[in-house]
Amino acid sequence: MVAALLGLLAFVQSEDYSIYYGLDANIAQYSSYWESTYETSFSGFRTSQGCHDVRRWYMIYEAKTEAAFNRVLSLRYQFYMLRDYDAEITRHRFEPTMRVWRDMYAHLVIVPAFYKRNDEVGLGLAWRRGNTDWIAFYAIAQAFDHNFSLLRIPQGPERDPFSRIPFKFELDARGEREWARLRLHAELGTEAGQYLDWPEGGEEVWERDFDCSLAWGRLELRPVPNVWLGARAGYGLDRSQTFWPDRDSIMNTADTLSNLWVEPFVSIYPTDHLELRAEYRIWDTHRDMDSVSYYRDYDVLSALASWHPLPALLIEAGYQRSWRYRYNNDTLIAEPWSGRHTQSRLLFNLELRFKSGMMLTVKEGVEMDFFPKDFFRSPHNHTYIALYLPLAIPREDKSLRK
């Protein structure tokens, strides 16, 4: 009993292994300039990756392109891959597109997967004005052929058909003016139901309900010349509940994971070549299970000065500090290694912007918690690299996009 209790009190999320996870989440994301460049291009590739800990890398890869068959029909393609502790996502998305009328488009969504049970298919309707302004709605059936993929699997622990397949409703939008930029993406998942088709399994027979949703966005405003302010935000919800009916009662397990973060920022441009930027991320993670309730409270401050002396060169330097507090059933979890709930470092970034459109950024953290004591023994505090490549699809008739 004592061992079980200690095990519950020791529960942590896998990413808690890295005490710099909050700091790294800030520098792993793309700058506002990179976001705008990628979003407004027809074709492009970008990646951001760096050190999680002594065993793992953080990696994200994204690519998109669009090729027109004629003035009416085109094909859009998106690739997304993420490796981030428990997150392992690889997704190819194809969208055969038809121009319905003026700036209105209809989309067929096809998302193939290595395991057919994870295939997705759906329909969408979008309004697009060039590459800067759009709003699109999608309705997508997830795992629509999961039951079919089980056709030749005999009854047993691997046969888990859906009683209700999951659906996902997407909203994707972007808008831009001289004084404002807005980016929004939201996915609302419906509740799905599964059951174990194994009558001889006794108490191993279960029924499972689950759903997941997410949203993220960015708002940038310029209230006065040379000043931009706004916020980034993200939210994710993943929950499930499993029932084991038996003769006398119904046993069940439940697991709900929610993530919410908001990152206000302000950028001041004293000159055309100098930017002073401050960001403050408020990040809360909740995980509620049958036996333990986990909560993580993160606050991350980032302050950077960016100097743009040459068109092809950007130099940045700044300071980061994070505060992390974690709880199991309202009991504070002790921090590993140093025992401190705060981490701080200096940050030095070098960015190259080539005439071809390619961009490369190298970000290096320098340990400051032990300064000046032990500073020269281990000054390195994680490195992150980001790369952007424009992709070109030959276009015989440029008027196809007019």
C-alpha positions, 0 to 999 in steps of 0.5 A: 500500500505504501509503495502504491501511494508513493507511486501515485505521488510520483506521477509526472508527465514525460516532458517533465524530465526536461527542466527547460521544457518551458523555455524550449517551447518558446524558442522552438516556435517560429517568429512572426516573420517566419509564420507570415512568410510560410502562411502566405506562400503557395509552397514551402518547407520548414522545420524546427528542432533542438535538444530536449534532454540527453536522450531526445530531440524535439522535431517538427517538419511541415511542408505544403504545396498547391498545383493547378490542373486548370482554372477550376481544379487544383491539388493541395498537399500538406505534410506534418510530422512532430516528435515531442516526448509522447507526441509522435504524429506523421500526417499526409493530407491531400485536398483535391480542390474545385473553384466553385465561384470567384473566391469560393472553393470546395475541397475533398480531404484525404488523409491516408495512414499506414494503418488503414484504421486511422484513415480520414476523409472529409469535405470542406468549403473555403473562401480565399483571397490570394494567400493572405486572407481565407476562412475554411470549414471542414467536416472529416470522418476519422477512422471511418474504415476502422471496422472494415479493417477488422473484417478478417480479424477473429474475435479477441483482444485485437477486435475493437470496432466502433459503435460511433466513429469519431468526426472532426469539424475544423475551422481554419482562418487567416486575415491581414491588414496593415495594422493587424494580423489574425491566424486561427485554427480549431478542431472540435472532435465528437465523442466516439465509442468502441467496444471489445468484440470478445464475448468469451473474454469475461471481465476483459470485455470493455466499452470505451468513449473518447474525444479530443479537440484543439485550438491555436491562434495568433493575434497581432495589432499595431496600435501606433507606428513602430509598436506591435502587440498581441498574443499567441494561444493554444488549447488541447483536450484529450479525454477517455473513459473505459467501462468493464461491465461485470455481473455485480457492478460497472468498473471504469477508468477515466483519463482527461488531459487538458493544456492551455497556454497564452503568450502575450507579447509586445514589440517595439521598433526604435529604428528600422533595424532594431526590435525590442521584444518581450513575451510572457507565457502562462501555461497550465496543464491538468491531468485527471485520472481515477487515482491521481490528479496532476497539475503543472503551472508554468510561467515563462518570460522571454526578452530579446533584442534583435538587430538587423544590420544587413538584409541577409543577417539578423542577430538576437540576444536576450534573457529567459526565465521560467517558473515551474510548479507541479502538484499531485493531489495538491501535493507539491512535487519536488524538482529534480537535479538542483531542486529549484523551481526556477530556471534562467539562461541567456539566449543568442540567435543568429539568422541568415536570410538568403536571396533565394528565400531560404532562411536559417536560424541557430539559437544557443542558450547559455546557463545563468543559474550558476553564474558566476559559480560553475559557469565555465564548467557547463555554460551550454543550455540547449541548441535549437535550429530552424530552417525554411525553404521555398518550394517551386511548382512550375506554373504555365499560366500565372493567371490561374490564380487571378 
